[in-house]
Each structure stands twice: as structure tokens, then as C-alpha cells.
Amino acid sequence: MKNLKFITALFLTSLMTLTSCQDEIDNESGDNPNTNTSNSQTASNLERTSMYDGSFDDFLDGNSCSSILLPVTATVNGTEVTIVNQADYQQVIDILAQFNTDEDTVELQFPITITLSNYTQVVVENQLIYDGFIDVCQTLTAAGDEAITCVDIDFPITLLTYSLSLEQTGSVVLETEQQLYTYISDFGDDQLFAINYPITATVDASGNQAVTFNSDAELQAAISDCLNVQGVEEQAAEDADALETILVDGLFQVQSVINAGVDTASDFAEFTIDFANDLSVVAENTVNVAVQDVQGTYQVASQTEVFLDLTFTGNVTFNLLNQNWAVTSFNNTTISLQSTTNAALTLVLTQI
């Protein structure tokens, strides 16, 4: 078995040495802006887009730089689960989703085998060693050297190679992400390369559509755009978590509900709205105890914005609140919402 410390050091070193310089040398005349050194921005882009993406099981391992090789056994919020294949992930997701503001815990049963971003598989004997891999991943993420997952290059692609004297020395056809990663990470300092454009890639920021690129500059622009969108999505996810906590911890009333300029908040004046940790919500009439509580459910979600979905049953008045709402602003005392299907319908909840 390979030495674990050596693998960790190699993994960290190979990723942290990415820099942002680029030579401009031509395929024909020595002035081609798509020709690059091993430490160019394009080399970094190719290496990061072709890293092994371990983010698909983050709910299980909490580490986007690696994934766990199945089968594996884990204790999830006190319940032991054996995951034999990816279909079994749903068991873990269902347990984690039972409550929305509890502190989820996943205890892995060691030893486990993980696949790193450089496609190396490593046996991890205990949690302490695994924490070291998590620390490495956090360092890479903080440095902006983690895998780029929002651009998926379509294969095969061809790279042209050049000597430092500007003569083309050959070409290589790469069929997979792993081949591309290995080729770029092993590329020597004594030669140059260029992508043989055009190439296509699926880009998240373009609605998961295939985009054609004709230059390094176009590829770089697409990567910058999609990373910016990812940043917005990550912030929205954090905001969604914060909103869930405010909802569960508070008791609310309808301050305003305006539909086409008409405020009907008075229809809800006698009710308080209580959001529970199990995604249920109850509207209670605090003036007339003979009025039956209005039961409902809610869901907080996020994309580039935060959304609150409300569904009440058994009371016609509350049908107006049965909307998917975009959260336009929120703090510890006030939550402002706008219907995603009717821009003229807005709702403001205030904490009592």
C-alpha cells in the first residue's frame, strides 16, 4: 500500500502549484495566444476541470475533494446505514432531511477507501487520518485550487505540442478527464502546448447547454462566469440555512399580503404562524379558540436566490399564501416575499 503521507503531500503539492501566467506563441508564426506553458492559466483550467469530482457524496463524507468507494457503513443521526450502491444514498438523504435545523452527524465505519481529486485511491484507517484529507481540501478551496465542476469538457480533445524553439513537435488525443488530468499534471517545463480548437463543453452558467470555444480567452471567460454563479449559489445556500433557523426559532404574523395593490393582511390578523423543525407549519387563531388550527408544510430552497414554498390546507383564506415565494429580503424580525408566479403578490411576515 502506498505511503499515505506521501500521497497526501503529492496531492497537495500538485494542486497548489497552479499559477496564472501564460505565454503567447504561434502554431505557425510564433505568435499564437493559445500556446501555453505547463504553469499557464490554460494549463490550470484544464487540470482543474479534469480533476476527479468528489462532490456528489458530500452529504455523506463532507469532502468535495474526494468520494468514498462503496460499500460503506455509516451511522447517520444515530441510525446505522449500509450503502452498497448509489441508490442507497437516498437512505442517508432521507434521514438528514427529517429535520431542517438539527445538527446532522455522520459517523463513518473505518477503514474506508477514498478516491482523491488526482484519481488516486487511498485506504483511510481512522477518522483522524481522514480529517487530514478534509483539511487539505479546505486549504485548496480557500486558495481557489479546487476542482472546477461547472464546466465539463466534451471529449475527445486534441492538444498540440511545441518545443521551446516554437516548432510543433506532435499532438495527442485525450479521451477522458483522467487522461487530460494526468497529461497536464505531468506536462514538462521544457515544452509548450495548445488546445486544438474548436472544442465544446457543457457549462452550468449557460443552463447546462453545450458551448463551443475557439480560444483560451473564451474558455477562461466561461470558467470565470460559471465560478461567479457558483459563488452566488453558495451564498444563497448559506442564506437558506439562516432563514430556516429564523423560521424555526420564531413565531410570526402576517404584516402585509398585497395582491395587485390591495392589502388583505386583516384576514390573517387573528393568526400566528409557527414553523416547526420537521417542515410542518401551523397557523393558530389566538383570538377565537373555536377556530381550527390551519395545518401546512413548508420548504426552503435555493438556487441563485432563496425560495420559501408554503402549502396550507383546510382553510380557504390561507389558499392565497399557497405559493412558491422568492425571498426578497430577511432578517431576524422581518421576512419579505414575492410570489414566483405573480409579481403583484407580496407577503411580509414579522416575528412576534
Secondary structure, 3 states (H helix, E strand, C coil): CCCHHHHHHHHHHHHHCCCCECCCCCCCCCCCCCEECCCEHHHHHHHHHHCCCCHHHHHHHCCCCEEECCCEEEEECCEEEEECCHHHHHHHHHHHCCCCCCCCCEEECCCEEEEECCCCEEEECCHHHHHHHHHHHHHHHHCCCCCCCCEEECCCEEEEEEECCCCEEEEEEECCHHHHHHHHHCCCCCEEEEECCCEEEEEHHHCCEEEEECCHHHHHHHHHHHHHHHHHHHHHHHHHHHHHHHHHHCEEEEEEEEECCEECHHHHCCEEEEECCCCEEEEEECCCCCCCCEEEEEEEEECCCEEEEEEEECCHHHHHHCCEEEEEEECCCEEEEEECCCCCEEEEEEEC
